[in-house]
Amino acid sequence: MQHRLQVETNLEDLAAVLSWFNGHCQPQLSRQTLIQCQTILAEGFTNAVRHAHRDKSMHTPIELEVSILADQIELRIWDCGPEFDLEQRIQTSPRQTQTEATGGRGIQLIAGLADSYSYRRTGSRNCLQITKATAVA
């Protein structure tokens, strides 16, 4: 089953994003998988707002897609930011970040929690796809 949501470039929409996700996914995921997916989604969304759309209008859309399959969940986050090299970003991001730092951990969290992830550029949009194996609640 696939679910989609489009929101504006606004960190205040994070609560709505997580509520949307929980409404579609909470009954079907174990507590641990749910929390991990919430973390992945929150980090991916805030990265799109803070980095990909840094110089964009607040009205620039961010699209979210969740596909629930028999043994995994796929999360996709589409943004309109500039293209970048995800693998290089992961390799050059610090593995250990100071606890008082305000950023720098998101991409490492996503990479660490996901079973797999990929990034592709399609037209003028980027898509971060994250796959996580599911455990039934």
The first five atom37 places (N, CA, C, CB, O) and aatype in JSON, in Angstrom:
{
  "aatype": [12, 5, 8, 1, 10, 5, 19, 6, 16, 2, 10, 6, 3, 10, 0, 0, 19, 10, 15, 17, 13, 2, 7, 8, 4, 5, 14, 5, 10, 15, 1, 5, 16, 10, 9, 5, 4, 5, 16, 9, 10, 0, 6, 7, 13, 16, 2, 0, 19, 1, 8, 0, 8, 1, 3, 11, 15, 12, 8, 16, 14, 9, 6, 10, 6, 19, 15, 9, 10, 0, 3, 5, 9, 6, 10, 1, 9, 17, 3, 4, 7, 14, 6, 13, 3, 10, 6, 5, 1, 9, 5, 16, 15, 14, 1, 5, 16, 5, 16, 6, 0, 16, 7, 7, 1, 7, 9, 5, 10, 9, 0, 7, 10, 0, 3, 15, 18, 15, 18, 1, 1, 16, 7, 15, 1, 2, 4, 10, 5, 9, 16, 11, 0, 16, 0, 19, 0],
  "atom_mask": [
    [1, 1, 1, 1, 1],
    [1, 1, 1, 1, 1],
    [1, 1, 1, 1, 1],
    [1, 1, 1, 1, 1],
    [1, 1, 1, 1, 1],
    [1, 1, 1, 1, 1],
    [1, 1, 1, 1, 1],
    [1, 1, 1, 1, 1],
    [1, 1, 1, 1, 1],
    [1, 1, 1, 1, 1],
    [1, 1, 1, 1, 1],
    [1, 1, 1, 1, 1],
    [1, 1, 1, 1, 1],
    [1, 1, 1, 1, 1],
    [1, 1, 1, 1, 1],
    [1, 1, 1, 1, 1],
    [1, 1, 1, 1, 1],
    [1, 1, 1, 1, 1],
    [1, 1, 1, 1, 1],
    [1, 1, 1, 1, 1],
    [1, 1, 1, 1, 1],
    [1, 1, 1, 1, 1],
    [1, 1, 1, 0, 1],
    [1, 1, 1, 1, 1],
    [1, 1, 1, 1, 1],
    [1, 1, 1, 1, 1],
    [1, 1, 1, 1, 1],
    [1, 1, 1, 1, 1],
    [1, 1, 1, 1, 1],
    [1, 1, 1, 1, 1],
    [1, 1, 1, 1, 1],
    [1, 1, 1, 1, 1],
    [1, 1, 1, 1, 1],
    [1, 1, 1, 1, 1],
    [1, 1, 1, 1, 1],
    [1, 1, 1, 1, 1],
    [1, 1, 1, 1, 1],
    [1, 1, 1, 1, 1],
    [1, 1, 1, 1, 1],
    [1, 1, 1, 1, 1],
    [1, 1, 1, 1, 1],
    [1, 1, 1, 1, 1],
    [1, 1, 1, 1, 1],
    [1, 1, 1, 0, 1],
    [1, 1, 1, 1, 1],
    [1, 1, 1, 1, 1],
    [1, 1, 1, 1, 1],
    [1, 1, 1, 1, 1],
    [1, 1, 1, 1, 1],
    [1, 1, 1, 1, 1],
    [1, 1, 1, 1, 1],
    [1, 1, 1, 1, 1],
    [1, 1, 1, 1, 1],
    [1, 1, 1, 1, 1],
    [1, 1, 1, 1, 1],
    [1, 1, 1, 1, 1],
    [1, 1, 1, 1, 1],
    [1, 1, 1, 1, 1],
    [1, 1, 1, 1, 1],
    [1, 1, 1, 1, 1],
    [1, 1, 1, 1, 1],
    [1, 1, 1, 1, 1],
    [1, 1, 1, 1, 1],
    [1, 1, 1, 1, 1],
    [1, 1, 1, 1, 1],
    [1, 1, 1, 1, 1],
    [1, 1, 1, 1, 1],
    [1, 1, 1, 1, 1],
    [1, 1, 1, 1, 1],
    [1, 1, 1, 1, 1],
    [1, 1, 1, 1, 1],
    [1, 1, 1, 1, 1],
    [1, 1, 1, 1, 1],
    [1, 1, 1, 1, 1],
    [1, 1, 1, 1, 1],
    [1, 1, 1, 1, 1],
    [1, 1, 1, 1, 1],
    [1, 1, 1, 1, 1],
    [1, 1, 1, 1, 1],
    [1, 1, 1, 1, 1],
    [1, 1, 1, 0, 1],
    [1, 1, 1, 1, 1],
    [1, 1, 1, 1, 1],
    [1, 1, 1, 1, 1],
    [1, 1, 1, 1, 1],
    [1, 1, 1, 1, 1],
    [1, 1, 1, 1, 1],
    [1, 1, 1, 1, 1],
    [1, 1, 1, 1, 1],
    [1, 1, 1, 1, 1],
    [1, 1, 1, 1, 1],
    [1, 1, 1, 1, 1],
    [1, 1, 1, 1, 1],
    [1, 1, 1, 1, 1],
    [1, 1, 1, 1, 1],
    [1, 1, 1, 1, 1],
    [1, 1, 1, 1, 1],
    [1, 1, 1, 1, 1],
    [1, 1, 1, 1, 1],
    [1, 1, 1, 1, 1],
    [1, 1, 1, 1, 1],
    [1, 1, 1, 1, 1],
    [1, 1, 1, 0, 1],
    [1, 1, 1, 0, 1],
    [1, 1, 1, 1, 1],
    [1, 1, 1, 0, 1],
    [1, 1, 1, 1, 1],
    [1, 1, 1, 1, 1],
    [1, 1, 1, 1, 1],
    [1, 1, 1, 1, 1],
    [1, 1, 1, 1, 1],
    [1, 1, 1, 0, 1],
    [1, 1, 1, 1, 1],
    [1, 1, 1, 1, 1],
    [1, 1, 1, 1, 1],
    [1, 1, 1, 1, 1],
    [1, 1, 1, 1, 1],
    [1, 1, 1, 1, 1],
    [1, 1, 1, 1, 1],
    [1, 1, 1, 1, 1],
    [1, 1, 1, 1, 1],
    [1, 1, 1, 1, 1],
    [1, 1, 1, 0, 1],
    [1, 1, 1, 1, 1],
    [1, 1, 1, 1, 1],
    [1, 1, 1, 1, 1],
    [1, 1, 1, 1, 1],
    [1, 1, 1, 1, 1],
    [1, 1, 1, 1, 1],
    [1, 1, 1, 1, 1],
    [1, 1, 1, 1, 1],
    [1, 1, 1, 1, 1],
    [1, 1, 1, 1, 1],
    [1, 1, 1, 1, 1],
    [1, 1, 1, 1, 1],
    [1, 1, 1, 1, 1],
    [1, 1, 1, 1, 1]
  ],
  "atom_positions": [
    [[0.85, -1.17, 0.0], [0.0, 0.0, 0.0], [0.9, 1.24, 0.0], [-0.97, 0.0, 1.22], [1.91, 1.29, 0.7]],
    [[0.52, 2.22, -0.78], [1.32, 3.44, -0.92], [0.52, 4.66, -0.46], [1.78, 3.61, -2.39], [-0.67, 4.79, -0.75]],
    [[1.21, 5.55, 0.27], [0.59, 6.78, 0.76], [1.49, 7.95, 0.41], [0.34, 6.71, 2.31], [2.71, 7.84, 0.45]],
    [[0.88, 9.09, 0.06], [1.64, 10.29, -0.31], [1.15, 11.5, 0.44], [1.55, 10.53, -1.82], [-0.02, 11.62, 0.81]],
    [[2.1, 12.43, 0.66], [1.79, 13.69, 1.32], [2.69, 14.76, 0.72], [1.99, 13.6, 2.87], [3.87, 14.52, 0.46]],
    [[2.13, 15.93, 0.5], [2.92, 17.08, 0.04], [2.78, 18.19, 1.08], [2.47, 17.58, -1.38], [1.67, 18.53, 1.49]],
    [[3.92, 18.73, 1.49], [3.94, 19.83, 2.46], [4.83, 20.94, 1.94], [4.42, 19.34, 3.85], [5.57, 20.76, 0.97]],
    [[4.75, 22.08, 2.58], [5.61, 23.2, 2.22], [6.96, 23.08, 2.91], [4.94, 24.55, 2.57], [7.16, 22.23, 3.78]],
    [[7.87, 23.94, 2.53], [9.2, 23.99, 3.12], [9.1, 24.75, 4.44], [10.23, 24.66, 2.16], [9.41, 25.94, 4.52]],
    [[8.67, 24.03, 5.46], [8.42, 24.65, 6.76], [8.65, 23.62, 7.85], [6.98, 25.23, 6.83], [7.96, 22.6, 7.9]],
    [[9.61, 23.87, 8.73], [9.88, 22.93, 9.82], [8.67, 22.71, 10.71], [11.04, 23.43, 10.65], [8.57, 21.67, 11.36]],
    [[7.77, 23.67, 10.76], [6.56, 23.52, 11.57], [5.65, 22.42, 11.05], [5.8, 24.83, 11.64], [4.74, 21.97, 11.76]],
    [[5.86, 21.97, 9.81], [5.07, 20.88, 9.25], [5.54, 19.51, 9.71], [5.11, 20.95, 7.74], [4.91, 18.5, 9.39]],
    [[6.64, 19.44, 10.45], [7.17, 18.15, 10.9], [6.14, 17.37, 11.71], [8.44, 18.35, 11.72], [6.01, 16.16, 11.54]],
    [[5.42, 18.04, 12.59], [4.4, 17.34, 13.4], [3.33, 16.73, 12.51], [3.76, 18.32, 14.41], [2.89, 15.61, 12.75]],
    [[2.91, 17.45, 11.47], [1.91, 16.93, 10.54], [2.47, 15.75, 9.75], [1.44, 18.03, 9.58], [1.75, 14.78, 9.49]],
    [[3.74, 15.83, 9.36], [4.39, 14.74, 8.63], [4.4, 13.47, 9.49], [5.84, 15.13, 8.22], [4.04, 12.39, 9.01]],
    [[4.81, 13.61, 10.74], [4.87, 12.43, 11.62], [3.48, 11.9, 11.95], [5.61, 12.78, 12.91], [3.3, 10.68, 12.07]],
    [[2.51, 12.78, 12.1], [1.14, 12.34, 12.35], [0.6, 11.56, 11.16], [0.23, 13.55, 12.65], [-0.04, 10.52, 11.32]],
    [[0.85, 12.06, 9.95], [0.45, 11.37, 8.72], [1.1, 9.99, 8.67], [0.85, 12.2, 7.47], [0.42, 9.0, 8.4]],
    [[2.39, 9.93, 8.93], [3.11, 8.65, 8.9], [2.53, 7.68, 9.93], [4.61, 8.88, 9.17], [2.25, 6.53, 9.61]],
    [[2.36, 8.15, 11.16], [1.82, 7.29, 12.22], [0.44, 6.76, 11.88], [1.77, 8.04, 13.54], [0.13, 5.6, 12.14]],
    [[-0.39, 7.61, 11.29], [-1.74, 7.2, 10.93], [-1.78, 6.06, 9.94], [0.0, 0.0, 0.0], [-2.69, 5.22, 9.97]],
    [[-0.8, 6.01, 9.05], [-0.76, 4.96, 8.04], [0.07, 3.75, 8.46], [-0.23, 5.5, 6.75], [-0.19, 2.64, 7.99]],
    [[1.04, 3.94, 9.32], [2.03, 2.89, 9.57], [2.04, 2.3, 10.97], [3.36, 3.41, 9.28], [2.46, 1.16, 11.14]],
    [[1.6, 3.04, 11.96], [1.73, 2.59, 13.35], [1.14, 1.2, 13.59], [1.06, 3.58, 14.26], [1.8, 0.39, 14.25]],
    [[-0.05, 0.89, 13.1], [-0.62, -0.43, 13.41], [0.17, -1.59, 12.8], [-2.05, -0.49, 12.94], [0.04, -2.73, 13.25]],
    [[0.97, -1.31, 11.78], [1.62, -2.38, 11.04], [3.09, -2.59, 11.4], [1.51, -2.1, 9.58], [3.72, -3.5, 10.87]],
    [[3.64, -1.77, 12.27], [5.06, -1.84, 12.59], [5.29, -2.13, 14.07], [5.77, -0.55, 12.2], [4.48, -1.74, 14.91]],
    [[6.38, -2.82, 14.36], [6.76, -2.99, 15.76], [7.12, -1.61, 16.32], [7.96, -4.0, 15.92], [7.4, -0.69, 15.56]],
    [[7.12, -1.48, 17.62], [7.46, -0.2, 18.24], [8.85, 0.26, 17.83], [7.36, -0.3, 19.77], [9.05, 1.43, 17.51]],
    [[9.82, -0.64, 17.84], [11.19, -0.29, 17.49], [11.29, 0.18, 16.05], [12.12, -1.48, 17.71], [11.93, 1.2, 15.77]],
    [[10.68, -0.54, 15.13], [10.72, -0.15, 13.72], [10.0, 1.17, 13.51], [10.1, -1.24, 12.83], [10.46, 2.01, 12.73]],
    [[8.87, 1.37, 14.19], [8.13, 2.63, 14.09], [9.01, 3.81, 14.51], [6.86, 2.58, 14.94], [9.08, 4.81, 13.81]],
    [[9.67, 3.69, 15.65], [10.53, 4.78, 16.15], [11.69, 5.03, 15.19], [11.06, 4.45, 17.55], [12.04, 6.18, 14.94]],
    [[12.29, 3.97, 14.67], [13.39, 4.14, 13.73], [12.92, 4.83, 12.45], [14.02, 2.78, 13.39], [13.61, 5.71, 11.93]],
    [[11.76, 4.44, 11.95], [11.23, 5.07, 10.73], [10.83, 6.52, 10.99], [10.02, 4.28, 10.2], [11.03, 7.38, 10.13]],
    [[10.26, 6.81, 12.16], [9.94, 8.19, 12.51], [11.21, 9.04, 12.53], [9.24, 8.25, 13.89], [11.21, 10.17, 12.04]],
    [[12.28, 8.5, 13.08], [13.55, 9.22, 13.14], [14.1, 9.47, 11.75], [14.58, 8.44, 13.98], [14.54, 10.58, 11.43]],
    [[14.07, 8.44, 10.91], [14.54, 8.58, 9.52], [13.73, 9.65, 8.79], [14.44, 7.22, 8.77], [14.3, 10.52, 8.14]],
    [[12.41, 9.58, 8.91], [11.54, 10.53, 8.22], [11.77, 11.95, 8.73], [10.07, 10.14, 8.41], [11.84, 12.89, 7.94]],
    [[11.87, 12.11, 10.04], [12.1, 13.45, 10.62], [13.44, 14.02, 10.15], [12.07, 13.38, 12.16], [13.51, 15.19, 9.79]],
    [[14.48, 13.21, 10.14], [15.8, 13.68, 9.7], [15.79, 14.02, 8.21], [16.87, 12.63, 9.98], [16.32, 15.05, 7.81]],
    [[15.19, 13.16, 7.4], [15.12, 13.42, 5.96], [14.34, 14.68, 5.64], [0.0, 0.0, 0.0], [14.74, 15.48, 4.79]],
    [[13.2, 14.85, 6.31], [12.38, 16.04, 6.09], [13.11, 17.31, 6.52], [11.05, 15.92, 6.85], [13.16, 18.28, 5.76]],
    [[13.69, 17.3, 7.71], [14.38, 18.51, 8.18], [15.61, 18.82, 7.34], [14.78, 18.36, 9.64], [15.95, 19.99, 7.15]],
    [[16.29, 17.79, 6.82], [17.41, 18.03, 5.91], [16.93, 18.71, 4.63], [18.14, 16.71, 5.58], [17.6, 19.61, 4.12]],
    [[15.78, 18.27, 4.11], [15.24, 18.9, 2.9], [14.93, 20.37, 3.15], [13.97, 18.15, 2.42], [15.25, 21.23, 2.33]],
    [[14.3, 20.66, 4.29], [13.96, 22.05, 4.62], [15.22, 22.89, 4.83], [13.08, 22.1, 5.88], [15.37, 23.96, 4.24]],
    [[16.12, 22.4, 5.67], [17.29, 23.19, 6.08], [18.39, 23.29, 5.03], [17.87, 22.62, 7.32], [19.09, 24.3, 4.94]],
    [[18.55, 22.26, 4.23], [19.67, 22.23, 3.3], [19.23, 22.34, 1.84], [20.48, 20.96, 3.5], [19.63, 23.26, 1.13]],
    [[18.41, 21.39, 1.38], [18.01, 21.38, -0.03], [17.22, 22.63, -0.39], [17.17, 20.14, -0.33], [17.4, 23.19, -1.48]],
    [[16.35, 23.08, 0.5], [15.48, 24.23, 0.21], [15.91, 25.5, 0.94], [14.05, 23.9, 0.57], [15.13, 26.43, 1.09]],
    [[17.14, 25.52, 1.4], [17.64, 26.67, 2.18], [17.35, 28.01, 1.51], [19.14, 26.53, 2.39], [16.93, 28.95, 2.18]],
    [[17.55, 28.11, 0.2], [17.35, 29.37, -0.52], [16.05, 29.4, -1.32], [18.52, 29.62, -1.45], [15.89, 30.23, -2.21]],
    [[15.14, 28.5, -1.01], [13.88, 28.41, -1.76], [12.73, 29.06, -0.98], [13.55, 26.93, -2.06], [12.82, 29.28, 0.23]],
    [[11.68, 29.34, -1.7], [10.46, 29.87, -1.09], [9.86, 28.85, -0.13], [9.43, 30.26, -2.18], [10.0, 27.64, -0.32]],
    [[9.2, 29.34, 0.89], [8.5, 28.48, 1.83], [7.43, 27.64, 1.12], [7.87, 29.31, 2.95], [7.02, 26.59, 1.62]],
    [[6.97, 28.11, -0.03], [5.92, 27.41, -0.77], [6.47, 26.31, -1.67], [5.14, 28.4, -1.6], [5.7, 25.63, -2.35]],
    [[7.79, 26.12, -1.68], [8.38, 25.04, -2.47], [7.97, 23.71, -1.84], [9.95, 25.18, -2.54], [8.18, 23.51, -0.65]],
    [[7.39, 22.81, -2.63], [6.87, 21.57, -2.04], [7.95, 20.54, -1.72], [5.87, 20.96, -2.98], [8.98, 20.44, -2.39]],
    [[7.68, 19.8, -0.68], [8.42, 18.59, -0.34], [7.38, 17.48, -0.39], [9.15, 18.69, 1.08], [6.33, 17.56, 0.25]],
    [[7.68, 16.43, -1.15], [6.74, 15.32, -1.26], [7.28, 14.12, -0.5], [6.49, 14.96, -2.74], [8.47, 13.8, -0.56]],
    [[6.39, 13.47, 0.2], [6.73, 12.29, 0.99], [5.89, 11.13, 0.5], [6.51, 12.53, 2.51], [4.72, 11.29, 0.16]],
    [[6.5, 9.97, 0.47], [5.81, 8.78, 0.0], [6.22, 7.62, 0.89], [6.13, 8.49, -1.5], [7.4, 7.45, 1.21]],
    [[5.25, 6.83, 1.3], [5.5, 5.63, 2.1], [4.85, 4.46, 1.38], [4.95, 5.79, 3.56], [3.67, 4.5, 1.04]],
    [[5.63, 3.41, 1.17], [5.11, 2.17, 0.6], [5.29, 1.07, 1.63], [5.82, 1.8, -0.75], [6.41, 0.81, 2.09]],
    [[4.19, 0.43, 1.99], [4.23, -0.65, 2.97], [4.11, -1.97, 2.21], [3.09, -0.5, 4.05], [3.08, -2.25, 1.59]],
    [[5.17, -2.75, 2.27], [5.21, -4.03, 1.59], [5.16, -5.15, 2.63], [6.49, -4.15, 0.71], [5.15, -4.88, 3.83]],
    [[5.13, -6.39, 2.18], [5.0, -7.51, 3.11], [6.12, -7.57, 4.14], [4.97, -8.8, 2.33], [5.87, -7.88, 5.3]],
    [[7.35, -7.28, 3.72], [8.49, -7.45, 4.63], [9.35, -6.21, 4.79], [9.34, -8.56, 4.14], [10.4, -6.26, 5.43]],
    [[8.9, -5.09, 4.22], [9.68, -3.87, 4.35], [8.81, -2.64, 4.14], [10.84, -3.86, 3.35], [7.7, -2.71, 3.63]],
    [[9.36, -1.52, 4.56], [8.72, -0.23, 4.33], [9.7, 0.63, 3.54], [8.3, 0.47, 5.68], [10.89, 0.65, 3.83]],
    [[9.19, 1.33, 2.55], [10.01, 2.23, 1.75], [9.55, 3.66, 1.99], [9.93, 1.86, 0.23], [8.37, 3.96, 1.88]],
    [[10.5, 4.52, 2.31], [10.22, 5.94, 2.51], [10.91, 6.7, 1.39], [10.72, 6.43, 3.92], [12.08, 6.44, 1.09]],
    [[10.21, 7.63, 0.77], [10.8, 8.48, -0.26], [10.53, 9.93, 0.1], [10.23, 8.14, -1.67], [9.42, 10.31, 0.46]],
    [[11.57, 10.74, -0.01], [11.47, 12.17, 0.26], [11.96, 12.89, -0.99], [12.3, 12.59, 1.53], [13.13, 12.77, -1.36]],
    [[11.07, 13.64, -1.62], [11.38, 14.39, -2.84], [11.55, 15.86, -2.5], [10.27, 14.2, -3.92], [10.71, 16.45, -1.83]],
    [[12.65, 16.45, -2.96], [12.87, 17.88, -2.77], [13.28, 18.52, -4.08], [13.93, 18.13, -1.68], [13.56, 17.82, -5.06]],
    [[13.32, 19.83, -4.1], [13.66, 20.6, -5.3], [15.01, 21.3, -5.16], [12.57, 21.64, -5.6], [15.26, 22.31, -5.82]],
    [[15.86, 20.77, -4.32], [17.17, 21.38, -4.09], [18.18, 21.02, -5.16], [0.0, 0.0, 0.0], [17.87, 20.27, -6.09]],
    [[19.39, 21.55, -5.03], [20.45, 21.22, -5.98], [20.9, 19.77, -5.81], [21.65, 22.18, -5.81], [20.78, 19.19, -4.73]],
    [[21.42, 19.22, -6.88], [21.94, 17.85, -6.83], [23.17, 17.8, -5.93], [22.29, 17.34, -8.26], [23.93, 18.76, -5.86]],
    [[23.35, 16.69, -5.25], [24.56, 16.51, -4.43], [24.93, 15.04, -4.39], [24.34, 17.06, -2.99], [24.13, 14.18, -4.77]],
    [[26.12, 14.75, -3.94], [26.65, 13.39, -3.87], [26.4, 12.83, -2.47], [28.17, 13.36, -4.23], [27.14, 13.14, -1.54]],
    [[25.37, 12.02, -2.33], [24.99, 11.49, -1.02], [26.1, 10.64, -0.42], [23.71, 10.67, -1.14], [26.42, 10.78, 0.76]],
    [[26.68, 9.76, -1.2], [27.73, 8.88, -0.67], [28.92, 9.68, -0.16], [28.18, 7.88, -1.73], [29.48, 9.37, 0.89]],
    [[29.31, 10.71, -0.9], [30.43, 11.54, -0.45], [30.06, 12.26, 0.84], [30.82, 12.56, -1.55], [30.88, 12.37, 1.75]],
    [[28.83, 12.74, 0.92], [28.37, 13.43, 2.13], [28.42, 12.5, 3.34], [26.94, 13.97, 1.94], [28.82, 12.9, 4.43]],
    [[28.0, 11.26, 3.14], [28.03, 10.29, 4.23], [29.47, 9.99, 4.64], [27.31, 8.98, 3.83], [29.79, 9.91, 5.83]],
    [[30.35, 9.83, 3.65], [31.75, 9.52, 3.94], [32.46, 10.67, 4.64], [32.49, 9.17, 2.66], [33.34, 10.44, 5.48]],
    [[32.1, 11.91, 4.31], [32.8, 13.06, 4.88], [32.13, 13.61, 6.14], [32.89, 14.15, 3.86], [32.71, 14.46, 6.82]],
    [[30.92, 13.15, 6.45], [30.26, 13.59, 7.69], [30.98, 12.96, 8.87], [28.74, 13.2, 7.69], [31.38, 11.8, 8.81]],
    [[31.13, 13.71, 9.94], [31.81, 13.15, 11.11], [31.0, 11.99, 11.69], [32.03, 14.22, 12.18], [29.79, 12.08, 11.83]],
    [[31.69, 10.91, 12.04], [31.03, 9.74, 12.64], [30.56, 10.06, 14.06], [31.98, 8.52, 12.64], [29.48, 9.64, 14.47]],
    [[31.37, 10.77, 14.78], [31.04, 11.17, 16.14], [30.89, 12.68, 16.14], [32.13, 10.69, 17.17], [31.83, 13.4, 15.8]],
    [[29.74, 13.15, 16.52], [29.49, 14.58, 16.56], [29.29, 15.0, 18.0], [28.25, 14.96, 15.7], [28.66, 14.29, 18.79]],
    [[29.82, 16.13, 18.34], [29.66, 16.62, 19.71], [28.18, 16.73, 20.06], [30.36, 17.98, 19.9], [27.37, 17.1, 19.22]],
    [[27.86, 16.4, 21.29], [26.45, 16.41, 21.69], [25.83, 17.79, 21.64], [26.3, 15.85, 23.08], [24.61, 17.91, 21.47]],
    [[26.63, 18.84, 21.79], [26.06, 20.18, 21.74], [25.97, 20.74, 20.32], [26.89, 21.12, 22.59], [25.44, 21.83, 20.12]],
    [[26.46, 20.0, 19.33], [26.39, 20.47, 17.94], [24.93, 20.53, 17.51], [27.2, 19.54, 17.0], [24.12, 19.69, 17.91]],
    [[24.59, 21.52, 16.68], [23.21, 21.68, 16.23], [22.93, 20.95, 14.93], [22.9, 23.15, 16.06], [21.78, 20.92, 14.5]],
    [[23.92, 20.38, 14.3], [23.69, 19.66, 13.06], [24.81, 18.69, 12.78], [0.0, 0.0, 0.0], [25.75, 18.55, 13.56]],
    [[24.7, 18.0, 11.64], [25.76, 17.12, 11.22], [25.51, 15.65, 11.49], [0.0, 0.0, 0.0], [26.27, 14.8, 11.04]],
    [[24.45, 15.34, 12.24], [24.2, 13.94, 12.56], [23.12, 13.3, 11.71], [23.83, 13.82, 14.0], [23.03, 12.07, 11.66]],
    [[22.3, 14.09, 11.05], [21.13, 13.56, 10.35], [21.44, 12.52, 9.32], [0.0, 0.0, 0.0], [20.82, 11.45, 9.31]],
    [[22.37, 12.79, 8.45], [22.68, 11.86, 7.37], [23.28, 10.58, 7.94], [23.64, 12.49, 6.35], [23.04, 9.49, 7.41]],
    [[24.06, 10.7, 9.01], [24.63, 9.51, 9.66], [23.53, 8.69, 10.34], [25.71, 9.92, 10.68], [23.57, 7.46, 10.31]],
    [[22.57, 9.35, 10.96], [21.44, 8.64, 11.57], [20.66, 7.86, 10.52], [20.51, 9.63, 12.3], [20.33, 6.69, 10.72]],
    [[20.37, 8.52, 9.41], [19.62, 7.86, 8.34], [20.39, 6.63, 7.85], [19.36, 8.83, 7.17], [19.82, 5.55, 7.74]],
    [[21.67, 6.8, 7.56], [22.49, 5.7, 7.06], [22.57, 4.56, 8.07], [23.9, 6.19, 6.71], [22.57, 3.39, 7.7]],
    [[22.64, 4.91, 9.35], [22.76, 3.89, 10.38], [21.47, 3.14, 10.66], [0.0, 0.0, 0.0], [21.51, 1.96, 11.01]],
    [[20.33, 3.8, 10.53], [19.05, 3.17, 10.82], [18.44, 2.44, 9.63], [18.08, 4.2, 11.31], [17.69, 1.48, 9.81]],
    [[18.77, 2.86, 8.43], [18.18, 2.27, 7.22], [18.84, 0.93, 6.91], [18.33, 3.22, 6.02], [20.02, 0.73, 7.18]],
    [[18.07, 0.02, 6.34], [18.65, -1.22, 5.83], [19.31, -0.95, 4.48], [17.58, -2.33, 5.69], [20.31, -1.56, 4.13]],
    [[18.73, -0.02, 3.74], [19.35, 0.45, 2.5], [18.82, 1.84, 2.2], [19.07, -0.53, 1.3], [17.76, 2.23, 2.67]],
    [[19.58, 2.57, 1.4], [19.17, 3.91, 1.01], [19.77, 4.2, -0.36], [19.6, 4.98, 2.06], [20.8, 3.64, -0.74]],
    [[19.11, 5.09, -1.07], [19.63, 5.51, -2.37], [19.17, 6.94, -2.62], [19.15, 4.56, -3.52], [18.27, 7.46, -1.97]],
    [[19.82, 7.55, -3.57], [19.53, 8.93, -3.93], [19.55, 9.0, -5.45], [20.56, 9.94, -3.3], [20.42, 8.43, -6.1]],
    [[18.58, 9.69, -6.0], [18.58, 9.88, -7.46], [18.04, 11.26, -7.79], [17.75, 8.78, -8.17], [17.25, 11.84, -7.04]],
    [[18.47, 11.74, -8.9], [18.01, 13.03, -9.42], [17.12, 12.72, -10.61], [19.21, 13.97, -9.83], [17.52, 12.01, -11.53]],
    [[15.9, 13.26, -10.59], [14.96, 13.09, -11.69], [14.45, 14.47, -12.07], [13.78, 12.13, -11.31], [13.74, 15.11, -11.3]],
    [[14.82, 14.93, -13.25], [14.44, 16.27, -13.67], [15.04, 17.29, -12.73], [0.0, 0.0, 0.0], [16.26, 17.35, -12.58]],
    [[14.2, 18.09, -12.11], [14.69, 19.13, -11.19], [14.49, 18.75, -9.73], [13.98, 20.45, -11.47], [14.55, 19.6, -8.84]],
    [[14.25, 17.45, -9.49], [14.0, 17.01, -8.11], [14.98, 15.91, -7.69], [12.56, 16.51, -7.97], [15.5, 15.17, -8.51]],
    [[15.19, 15.85, -6.38], [15.99, 14.8, -5.77], [15.05, 13.86, -5.03], [17.07, 15.38, -4.8], [14.03, 14.29, -4.49]],
    [[15.4, 12.58, -5.02], [14.63, 11.62, -4.24], [15.57, 10.82, -3.36], [13.81, 10.68, -5.17], [16.48, 10.14, -3.85]],
    [[15.35, 10.9, -2.07], [16.06, 10.06, -1.11], [15.11, 8.91, -0.79], [16.48, 10.87, 0.19], [14.01, 9.13, -0.28]],
    [[15.55, 7.69, -1.09], [14.74, 6.51, -0.8], [15.41, 5.7, 0.28], [14.52, 5.66, -2.08], [16.61, 5.4, 0.21]],
    [[14.64, 5.34, 1.29], [15.14, 4.58, 2.42], [14.28, 3.34, 2.56], [15.13, 5.43, 3.73], [13.05, 3.41, 2.49]],
    [[14.93, 2.2, 2.76], [14.22, 0.94, 2.95], [14.54, 0.4, 4.33], [14.59, -0.09, 1.85], [15.69, 0.41, 4.77]],
    [[13.51, -0.09, 5.0], [13.67, -0.64, 6.35], [12.85, -1.92, 6.43], [13.22, 0.39, 7.45], [11.66, -1.93, 6.09]],
    [[13.48, -3.02, 6.87], [12.75, -4.26, 7.07], [11.72, -4.05, 8.18], [13.72, -5.43, 7.42], [11.96, -3.31, 9.13]],
    [[10.59, -4.72, 8.05], [9.53, -4.55, 9.04], [9.44, -5.77, 9.93], [8.19, -4.29, 8.35], [9.76, -6.89, 9.54]],
    [[9.0, -5.52, 11.12], [8.65, -6.58, 12.07], [7.22, -6.28, 12.49], [9.65, -6.63, 13.31], [6.9, -5.16, 12.88]],
    [[6.38, -7.26, 12.42], [4.97, -7.06, 12.72], [4.8, -6.67, 14.19], [4.15, -8.33, 12.41], [5.47, -7.21, 15.07]],
    [[3.89, -5.73, 14.43], [3.65, -5.23, 15.8], [3.13, -6.34, 16.7], [2.65, -4.06, 15.79], [2.87, -6.1, 17.88]]
  ]
}
